[in-house]
């Protein structure tokens, strides 16, 4: 990073907002997947969309790769810096720009936290539905990049179902508005292209989300089981009854032990706990909740605890949402993976994961959105023991293989990022991957916008940060660059 370019960045964002000293850059070496690290050349902290636009234009002019970063809570290395590149931190774009209750929408900058939207609209009787476990700290910009979901995504969907419009800076520095206030606008779904693209197509600088009216009533139960297959049977029976709960969550014994050590939710001793929540009109919830409770008892629940107050309900959810961070109480290190399997295949895949745990010698805690089959296995290891970190990565990869073999996916909501890109060929053909690359090249022909993420490398059309150098085969007219 040459001094004249640093001076230009300082002129755009201010000297205090351009970080390039080694100690200053340590914070930005990784996101919440710390085993992947890379030091950027410089970090900039713009305060407006205009500043973001100017920074991106400078990067485009110099053909310098850049990575947009939210609050760094991503779990797939999606915000991993590029060597010699720029990190554009959006943490200071953190204003709530408009709360429009009559039209049920809120306009925010990307650095606003997920939970802050609900805080803003709660006095009016509304809330924002997507609720990842990190909702107190994760940013809306990151939610858009990863298409985040959360415990209540079974009924209410993911981020893509709650975003109406975005303002974004394209890799050449052009500022665009994508989406519409209309519920079903005509034309191609460009908004759906941006959401979940993991920061590889644009830098989002403004987001318009829709909010929902708080339900009339909410009821939550926690059921304890001696086996994970019994809990899985309860989930299948609940869905088979035509009931769509607001949330269906499961935790196994290792995750339960960690949560108890960290936040003391007083879960009953069990191999597996199942959390089911219904919301909606009081009469409907009352009738359906009785069916759910009967199913839990019929499928072998040893304990069924029904939350009688908001405090009891929040205690149950505190235990569930603390599960990821709580694993630090039972293991020096852990590796969070994220895959999806069909609901009916959950017992089979979880059985394979337990067998893998015994075979590898590594503890694996399981926390998952059982209603839609989204697994979050937490692989425990000790990096001070030679070879264990590498073994944890191998175990994580094998779990993804189980998911694909069961007809599922390598990711549900954490994204592919840098962590799982090499597993993409297990789900997609070479033609599929080439089409994805062509879409990216249409918006980012220089391949400078979060390069090295999502698509596997090396490939014949692999991403190479910085200026493109023609291959001799291409120069001779014998090959085509995709």
N, C-alpha and C positions, 0 to 999 in steps of 0.2 A: 504494500500500500504506500504509494509515493506521497510525499509531503504536499505537493500542489493539490492533489485530490482530497487529502485530509482538510486542507484549508477551504476547499469548496464545500465539503460536508459541514464544516464548522460555520460557514457563512449561511448555510441553509437552516441548520438546527440549533446553532449556538455552540460555543466551545465546550460548555459543560455537558452537552448532550452527545458528544462524540467521544467514545471510549476506545483507547487503543493500547493502553499500558497493560502488560501481562497480568498484573493482579486484578485490574478492572475486568478483564475478559474471562476470568475464572468462572464467574456466575453463569456465563452463557455457553460453556463448553458442551452442555447436554441439556435435555429436558428431564422428565421424571424416569427416564430409562438410562441410568448412570453408567452402565457398562459400555455404552457407545459415547465416545467423547471426541471432540475436535475443536481446536481453538480457532476462532475467526480472526481475520485481520483487524476488523474494526466493528464496533457496535454503535448504532445511532439510535437515539430516542426522540423521534419527531413528536410534535404536539398537535399536528393538524394533518388533514388529508393533503393539503397543498405541500407540506413539507415531505410527506411520504412520496408524493408524485415527483418532486424535484430530486429526491434521493434515488428513486428508481430510474429516472432519466439519466442521472450521472452513471449509474451502474450499466445501463444499456449502452450509453456512449462509449464507455471503457470496456464493455463486454466482461464485466465482473459479476460473478454469481452472487445472488443475495437470497437470504432466508428470512421470511417474516416470522416473528415469534410473539406469542401471547404471554401468558403467565407461566409457561414452562411446565405445565402439569401433564403434558402428553406422555403416553406410555409406549410409543412405537418409534421414537427417534425422529418424529416428523419435523421437529425444530432443530435437529442436529446441524450445526454450522458446516460450511464448506471451507476447506483450507484455502486461505488467501481471499476469502469472500467477506461479504458484509452481512451482519445480522441487523434487521430492522425490527427493533422492539416496539410493540404497539401499546405498552403498558401505560403510557401517558395519554393515550387517546381513550379516556375513561369517563366521558361525560354522558349522562342521560339527556338526550337532546329534546325529546318530546314524549309526554305521556298523554295519549289520546284515548280517553275512556269511552266516549261515544262511539268511536270506530274500532274499539278494542285492539289497539296496537300501540307499541312503544318503539321509539327510535333511539338507538344507542350507538356509541362508538365501540370499536372492537375490544377495547380494554376493560369494559364494564363486566363485572362478574355475573355469572349466571343467577345467583341468588339475589343480587341487587335488583333485578327486574321485578321479582316477586315482592321484595320489600317496598318498592316504589308504588306498586298497584294494590297491595294488600288492603290499605285503608278503604279502597273502593269496592272490595269484595272480589278481586280478581287475583290470578296468579299466572306464572309462566310454567308450562307443563314439563318440558325436558328437565330432568334433575339428576345429572351424573353425581356420583358419590363425592366428587371434588367440587360440587357446585358453590361452596363458600369461597373458593379461590380461583376456579377455572374461568377463563374469559370467553365472552360470546364469540369473539373472533376465532378462538381455538375450537369452540363448539361447531361453528360453521365449517371450518377446515376439515374436521373429523366426522361431521354429521353425528354428533354425540347424542346419546339416548338417555339412559338412566333406568332406575327401578320402575318407573311408570310408563315406559315406552310400549309395553304390551298393548295398553288401551289407547294411549295418546300419541304414539309414534315418536319419531326422531326429530332432530333439529329441522330437517328438510320439510317437515309437515307444519312447521311453525314460523318459518321465515317467509316474509312477503316480498321484500326487496333488499338488495345490497348495493352499496356504492363501492367500487373497487378500482384499483390502479392496475392496469395490464402491464406485462413485462416491458413494453416499450415506453411506459410512462403515461399512457392515455388514461384519463379518468372516465369511467363508464358507470351507468346505472342499469342494473339488471333486475327484472321482476316487475311486479305491478301490484297496486292495491286491490285490483280485481281478484276475486277468489279463483277464477279459472281463465286467465288471460290467453288470448289466441297466440299462435306462433310456437316455435321450438322452445323447449324447456331449458333455456340457458341458465336459469337460476339453479336448477337441479344439477347442471354441469359444474357450477362453481362450488356448491355445497358438497362437501365430502371429497373435494379434489386435493385436500391435504396441502394447500398452499402452493401447488405446482402451476396454477394457471393465472393467479392474480393475488394482489394484496388487498384484502377487504378493509375498508375504512369507515363504513357505516352500515348498520343493519336495522331493518324494520321487522319486528316480530309481532305475532298475534298473541293475545292473552286470552285466558279462559275465565269464565265465572267460576268461583269456588263452588264445589258441589254442596247440595243441601246437607248431606251427611256422609261420613266416612266411618267404616268399620274395619278393624284389623284384628287378625288372629295369628298366633304363633303355635304351630304344632310340632311336637318332638317325635322322632321316629328312631327305631333301632337299626334300620337299614335305609340306605339311600334309594333302593329300588321301591320300597314302600312309599316313600315321599314322592318319587317319580310317578307312581301309580295314581296318587292323589291328584297330581297336576293333570295327568291325562284325563281322569274322570271329571274334573272340574271343567276343563275345556270341552269335553264331550257333551256335557250338559247344556252347552250353548252359552255358558257364563263367560264373560270377558272381564276378569278382574282388572282393577287399576294396576295391580302389581302382584307378581308371584315370584318370590325370591327363595333361594335355598343356600344353606351353609353347611359344610361338613364339620366333623369333630375338630379338625385342626384349626379351622377358621373360627369356630365357636370358642375354642380355648384361647386363641389370640385376642378375640374381642372381649372376653371376660377379663383377661389380664389388663387390658387397656382402659376400657370404659365401663366395666361392671354392669352389663345390661340384665344380669340375673337370668340368663337363658337356662332352661332345665338341662341336666346331664343327658346327652343324647349323641347318637352317631350323626344325625342330620336334623336340622330344624327347617321348617317350611314357614314362610311368612306370606300370608294372603291378605290383600286389602281390596275392598269393594268401595266404590263411591257412586253418588248419584242421588236420585229422589229417595226420600226416607222409606217409603213403602216398598219400593223395588229392592233397595239394599237389604231391608229387613228380611224379605222373603228369600232372596238369593243367598244371603249370608247363612241362613238356617240350612240350606242345601250344602253349602261349602263345609260347614261345621260337621254335618252328618257324614260327608264323604271322608273328611280327615279321620274321624273316629272309625269309620268302616274299614279304612285302608291300613289300620294298625297304629294310629298315633297313640303314644303312651301318655302324652299330656297335650291338652288343647287349652291355651290361654287366650282369652278374648279381652282385648283392651277396653276398659270401661271408661277411661278418661283420655283426654288429649295427652296428659303427662305419661300415661302408660303406653300409649301409641308411640310417642316420641322416644320413649326408652327402648322399645323394640327396634325402631328405625336407627337409633343411635348405634346399637350393636351391629346392625347390618352395614351401615355406611362407614363405620370405623374399621371394617374388616381389613381393607388393604393396608392402611397405615399400621394397624395393630399387629401385623405379622412380624414386625420388628421386635415384638415381645417374646417371640418363640424361635426366632432365627436371626443370626447376624446379618444375613443378606437374603433377599428373595427377588424373584423374577416373575413379573405379572404377564401372563399370556392372555390371549383373547381370541376365541373361536366360536363357531356356531354349529349346532347340530339340530336335526329335526327333533321335536319334543319326544316322539316315540322312541328315539334312539338314545335318549339320555342315560338310562340305566346301563346300557351296553357300553357306551363310551366312558362313563364314569368308572365302570368296572375295569376297563382297560387302563385307565389312568391310575387306579389304585395298584393294579398289578405292575405297572411301570414304576411306580414309586417304590414298591418292594424290590424290584429288580435293580433299580439304579441306586438305591440306598438314600435317595433324597426325599424328604417329606414334601407332599404336595397338598396344600389346602385348596378347597374348592368353594368358590363363591360365585353364584350365577343367577342370571335372570331366567328362571326355569320356564316361565310362560312362553318365551320365544327361543329357548334353547341356547342362549348366549352364555358361554362358559368363561370364567375368569380364574383359571388355575394359578395358584401362587406357589412357585417352585422354590423351596428353601435350600439354601446352600451356605457355605462359609468360604468366602474368597481367600481367606488366609490358608486354606488347605489347597495345596497345588492340584490343579486339574478340576476342582469342583465347579468353578465358574463356567468352564468350557462344557462340562457335563450338563450343567443346568440349561445351557443353550441347546444342547443335543436333545435333552428331554422335552424342552419347549417345542422344538421342531417336530418331534415324534407325535406330540399331542395334536399339533396342527394336521398332521397326516391322518390321525384318527378322525378328526372333524371332516376332512375332505372325503375320506373313504365312507363316512356315514351319510354322505350327501349334503354336507354343510359347507361352511366357508372358513377361510383363514382369519377373518376378522368380523366382529359385529359392530363395534363402535370405537375401538382404539385406533383404527387405521392400520395401514401397511407400513408407511414410513420407510425408515432405513432398516428396521428390524426384520420385517417379514417379506421384503421384496423378492428374495431368492425363492420364496415358496409360491410366487404367482404362477409359474408354469404348471404347478400341480392343479390349478383351477382353470387356467386359460390356455388356449392353443397359441402357437406362434402367430397365427393370423390375428387373433384377438389382441395380443400384445402389440403387434405392429399398428393396428388401428388406434389403439390408445396412444401410441407414440405419435402418430400422425395428428391426432387431435391436439396434443400438447405442442407439437411443432407449429401448428396453425396459429396458436396464440403466443408461443414463445420460440420463434425460429432460432434464436441464439442459444437456447437452452441454459438460461441463467437464472430462472425462477425456481428456487428450491430444487436444484438438480440432484440426481442420485437418490431420489425417493420414489417409492411405489413400484416403478418398473425395474425388473431385474437387470443387473449388469454383471459382467460385460456381455453386450449383445452387438451384433453387426451394426445396429443403429443405436448403440448405447449412448447414454448421456455423458458428455465430457465437458465439465465446466470450463468457461473461458472461450476464446476464439476458436472457431472450427478450422481444422486443417484437413484439406481434402486427402483422402486415401489414394495411393497410386493407381489402384484399380478404377476408382472414379475418374481420376485425371485422364486415364487412358480410354475412357468412354466404355469401359466394360462392366461398370456397376452403377447403381443408382443410390443416392442417399435418401433415406426415408425420413 
